[in-house]
Amino acid sequence: MKLPRFSESLNNKVIVITGAGGVLCSTIAKGLALTGAKVMLLNRTYEKVLKIEKEICKDGGIAKAYACDVLNKDCLKAVHEQIKSEFGLCDILINGAGGNNSDAITDMEFYTEDQEGKSFFDLTEDGMNQVFGLNFMGTFLPCQEFVQDMIGNKDSSIINIASMSGYRSLTKVPAYSAAKAAIINFTEWLATHFSKVGIRANAIAPGFFIASQNERLLKNEDGSLTERGNKIIKNTPAQRFGESKELLGTIIFLASSEASGFINGVVIPIDGGFNAYSGV
Ligand SMILES: NC(=O)c1ccc[n+]([C@@H]2O[C@H](COP(=O)([O-])OP(=O)(O)OC[C@H]3O[C@@H](n4cnc5c(N)ncnc54)[C@H](O)[C@@H]3O)[C@@H](O)[C@H]2O)c1
């Protein structure tokens, strides 16, 4: 019997990562590049991924940055064509683009009649659509584009990024929570739908990691934790936020069909125990 060669099995694979300029996915991209994979870095803001491309290539890895809005089908198609002609078919798709919007966040956790600030009734249709759109359609549309390459390739898979808010609705962020719950459900749907053509679909559900999209909710301007930040730490048995490099082991495991070829439709929490802890 041979042991699975986790990271070696990703050598030369074409891995498309959306939101690759962000805090979590830039680390994921750099880690995957160390396996010998060719990492395609897609991000709405090009400068962010160009910087990551340069860092990876400087260390001897293979990476290419592309400006790409995951909500724009034409843009996805054009980038897909460029990737195919330069690097070949996509083996693994990591849907990392996501985020929040203050127009879809309430100021208070609980509604009271005398409350001040932005309430449930002040959330805007545009803000809610934008957050739901980015976090759900921003995964659906890249799947529609890149999964075509994977048909019949039994080493291929999709990795989505859910969240703790997908299991248990988090206060203040209804659109984000609903969209991440939809991602968990959609991951299971994809896993079933594409099972006959050899494509697996799994997800990770990170707990709390400081990133640009949530920094204002978790930290004050002076760097101290907000009330919400403190509450999260109290409810995370590990008693700290996660570090982006702590996602890598699970991502490599899920991406490697040698390591996880019979794993399909699962969502793995990476959360320092947040999901398991009842608070008592
Ligand atoms: N940070 C956390 O604690 C946490 C927890 C759970 C889940 N997540 C999820 O992890 C993923 C990565 O988030 P992050 O925390 O690194 O945030 P981030 O804000 O650092 O990264 C998100 C990236 O997505 C890009 N992006 C936004 N809209 C886009 C679009 N329309 N098209 C292409 N790119 C776009 C942004 O430019 C940014 O580079 C997201 O799906 C997020 O919801 C994060």
The ligand as a Gaussian input file, in Angstrom:
#p B3LYP/6-31G(d) Opt

LIG

0 1
 N      -12.184000      36.406000       7.026000
 C      -13.012000      35.576000       7.621000
 O      -13.062000      35.487000       8.850000
 C      -13.905000      34.695000       6.812000
 C      -14.686000      33.764000       7.487000
 C      -15.513000      32.925000       6.764000
 C      -15.546000      33.003000       5.405000
 N      -14.782000      33.936000       4.749000
 C      -14.877000      33.961000       3.298000
 O      -13.593000      33.762000       2.752000
 C      -13.520000      34.360000       1.468000
 C      -12.291000      35.266000       1.394000
 O      -12.510000      36.370000       2.251000
 P      -11.391000      37.219000       2.996000
 O      -11.753000      37.188000       4.430000
 O      -10.040000      36.819000       2.576000
 O      -11.789000      38.651000       2.487000
 P      -11.002000      39.740000       1.614000
 O      -11.909000      40.902000       1.572000
 O       -9.623000      39.916000       2.130000
 O      -10.924000      39.040000       0.176000
 C      -11.964000      39.016000      -0.748000
 C      -11.384000      39.272000      -2.118000
 O      -12.446000      39.158000      -3.082000
 C      -12.296000      40.212000      -4.024000
 N      -13.592000      40.487000      -4.646000
 C      -14.656000      41.118000      -4.100000
 N      -15.647000      41.211000      -4.999000
 C      -15.208000      40.596000      -6.134000
 C      -15.778000      40.367000      -7.411000
 N      -17.022000      40.773000      -7.716000
 N      -15.035000      39.701000      -8.337000
 C      -13.778000      39.288000      -8.054000
 N      -13.186000      39.505000      -6.878000
 C      -13.890000      40.148000      -5.916000
 C      -11.788000      41.390000      -3.207000
 O      -11.142000      42.344000      -4.042000
 C      -10.814000      40.690000      -2.265000
 O       -9.523000      40.628000      -2.825000
 C      -14.847000      35.097000       1.276000
 O      -15.748000      34.269000       0.568000
 C      -15.340000      35.269000       2.685000
 O      -16.725000      35.413000       2.750000
 C      -13.958000      34.787000       5.428000

